Amino acid sequence: MPSTPSPLFTASGLPAEPADIRLVVTDMDGTLLDDAQRVPAGLWPVLAELRRRDVLFCPASGRQYATLAEQFAGNDEGMVFIAENGTYVVRDGVELSSDPLEPSVVTRLVAAARELAARGADVGAVVCGKRSAYVERTDEAFLAEVRKYYVRHRAVTDASAVDDDIIKVAFYAFGPAERTVAPALAPFTGTHQVVVSGEHWVDVMNRTANKGTALRRLQRDLGITPAQTAVFGDYLNDLEMLDAAEWSFAMANAHPEVIGRARHLAPSNNDNGVLRTITRLLHLPDGLGG
């Protein structure tokens, strides 16, 4: 069982010598990115140093692969992207693994979104394919939220009938998703992953799909152990991947359940917690990481 989180930057929290880390995995929103969704200014030199040390850096996010690739464009050589909450894993543009939903399930989920909206819920669904995301709702308020996470998306009349491998269906609510959307998806919880991935988002995937499953497969394929893995997260969709690493860090701003599950506590996303922790954990040169 994970131990009580240790205060960061103390003798009990980090080793006196550089840790033998071969893989660094980080969530994006609420973790690596600040609340304005900005990439930390010191990220690029840290990535260059990690690459020099043969340490693999891996963003693990509910975001679309195309969105992640755009954010790291020009700095992504050799990186692995765990996208769409673990349902789609890509390295150097090549798919490593995926876990598509059955078309009949996609149809039922799209119908559930329509029913929620018909009952007055301010909600919309994003049907997430390998090539693009698909939406039926097209008002600007909803699309503004979609664009933050899905740079490649298009409006369709029937999101359940697109020609693509659908790996996730995400529901966005203009209110607390944990209270509005999640209860309506109870019929799927017995057969699928229904994950509250943010204050306004609920994701539905195959039961076998989560960030932890994707990470364990990556570790196995690369011959990297949990003891050689550092993971950073802040929300409920990060729980399984925290379990896959001995160096598991909850951000100071994390959901209480995440803080309880992680072995260590990192500074908040607004305090550059990921880079500061990597710098201290690996004893990177002074000035790197902020």
Secondary structure by P-SEA (a helix, b strand, c coil): ccccccccccccccccccccccbbbbbccccccccccccccaaaaaaaaaaaacbbbbbbccccaaaaaaaaccccccccccccccccccccccccccccccaaaaaaaaaaaaaaaaaccccccccccccbbbbccccaaaaaaaaacccbbbbbcccccccccccbbbbbbcccccccccccccccccccccccccccbbbbccccccaaaaaaaaaaaaccccccbbbbbccccaaaaaaacccccccccccaaaaaaccccccccccaaaaaaaaaaacccccccc
